Amino acid sequence: MTVELLAALIVIALGIVQVILQAGEFRRVHGVPYANTAQDTPSSVPDSVLVGRLTRALRNLHETLPFFLGVVIILALMDYSTATTRIAALAFAGARILYLPLYMSGIPYLRGLVWMVSFVALIALTISTLMAADWSVLSSAL
């Protein structure tokens, strides 16, 4: 297993933890009976601040996770791994881990900085992969 794939596995595990935390807090606030409905009608109980933060943090992970997983899988299929791709993958995973408690705690500026680290790491991974790609396959496909 490459470092990049291990970082992806860590982020997937983090995503599962986030789902558990969000679902648990939602059930605590709204009750299990309401949580088990289709929720076609709004709950009579408002969301807690924590439900909102956990929901938004999870949605934020959903926005970048497909790109991260895609580029890491492409790197593995290319059998390409460099110090840059390894560091970027670990930086993405580490930043995503730090992001969750910062969001849960409502710490705004540091949270934004940590998000930026994860996004820059994702950009670095993508650029590294684009640079390593075999672009000659395009000419044979045309």
C-alpha positions in Angstrom: 0.0 0.0 0.0 1.3 3.4 -0.9 1.4 6.4 1.5 -1.2 8.1 -0.6 -3.6 5.1 -0.4 -3.0 5.0 3.4 -3.9 8.7 3.6 -7.1 7.9 1.6 -8.0 5.1 4.0 -7.5 7.5 6.9 -9.8 10.1 5.3 -12.4 7.4 4.6 -12.2 6.4 8.3 -12.6 10.0 9.3 -15.7 10.3 7.1 -17.2 7.3 8.8 -16.5 8.9 12.2 -18.1 12.1 11.0 -21.2 10.3 9.9 -21.4 8.5 13.3 -21.0 11.8 15.2 -23.5 13.7 13.1 -26.1 10.9 13.2 -25.6 10.5 17.0 -26.0 14.1 17.7 -29.1 14.3 15.4 -30.7 11.4 17.2 -29.8 12.9 20.6 -31.5 16.2 19.7 -34.5 15.0 17.7 -35.0 11.6 19.2 -34.7 8.2 17.6 -38.3 8.0 16.5 -38.1 11.2 14.4 -34.6 10.2 13.1 -36.1 7.0 11.8 -38.8 8.7 9.7 -38.4 10.0 6.2 -38.3 13.5 7.8 -40.8 14.9 5.3 -42.0 17.3 7.9 -39.6 19.5 10.0 -38.9 18.4 13.5 -40.6 20.3 16.2 -37.2 20.6 17.9 -34.6 22.9 16.3 -31.2 21.5 15.5 -28.5 22.1 18.1 -25.6 24.2 17.1 -23.5 21.0 17.1 -25.8 19.2 14.7 -25.5 22.1 12.3 -21.7 22.2 12.6 -21.3 18.4 12.2 -23.7 18.5 9.2 -21.7 21.3 7.5 -18.4 19.7 8.3 -19.5 16.4 6.8 -20.9 18.2 3.7 -17.6 20.0 3.4 -15.7 16.7 3.4 -18.1 15.4 0.8 -17.1 18.3 -1.5 -13.4 17.4 -1.7 -13.3 13.7 -0.9 -14.2 12.5 -4.4 -11.4 14.6 -5.9 -8.9 13.3 -3.3 -9.9 9.7 -3.7 -9.8 10.0 -7.5 -6.4 11.5 -7.7 -5.0 9.0 -5.2 -6.5 6.1 -7.1 -5.0 7.5 -10.4 -1.6 7.8 -8.7 -1.8 4.2 -7.6 -2.9 3.0 -11.1 0.0 5.0 -12.6 2.4 3.4 -10.0 3.6 6.9 -9.3 4.6 8.2 -5.8 7.0 11.0 -5.0 7.9 12.9 -1.9 5.5 15.6 -3.1 2.5 13.3 -3.5 3.2 11.5 -0.2 3.5 14.8 1.7 0.5 16.3 0.0 -1.7 13.2 0.7 -0.6 13.2 4.4 -1.2 16.9 4.6 -4.7 16.5 3.2 -5.5 13.8 5.7 -3.9 15.6 8.6 -5.7 18.8 7.9 -9.0 17.1 7.5 -8.5 15.4 10.9 -7.8 18.8 12.5 -10.6 20.5 10.6 -13.4 18.5 12.4 -12.7 19.5 16.0 -12.0 23.1 14.9 -15.4 23.2 13.2 -17.2 21.4 16.1 -15.7 24.0 18.5 -16.7 26.9 16.3 -13.1 28.3 15.8 -13.4 30.3 12.6 -10.1 31.6 11.4 -7.9 28.7 12.3 -10.5 26.4 10.8 -10.3 28.3 7.6 -6.5 28.1 7.5 -6.6 24.4 8.1 -9.2 24.0 5.3 -6.8 26.0 3.0 -4.0 23.6 3.9 -6.1 20.6 2.8 -7.2 22.3 -0.4 -3.6 23.4 -1.3 -2.5 19.8 -0.6 -5.3 18.6 -3.0 -4.2 21.0 -5.7 -0.5 19.8 -5.2 -1.6 16.2 -5.6 -3.6 17.0 -8.7 -0.8 19.1 -10.4 1.7 16.3 -9.6 -0.6 13.8 -11.2 -1.2 15.9 -14.2 2.5 16.4 -14.7 3.2 12.7 -14.4 0.4 11.7 -16.8 1.2 10.1 -20.1 -0.3 12.7 -22.4 0.8 10.7 -25.5 -2.2 8.5 -25.1 -4.4 11.3 -26.4 -2.7 11.2 -29.8 -3.2 7.5 -30.2 -6.9 7.9 -29.2 -7.5 10.4 -31.9 
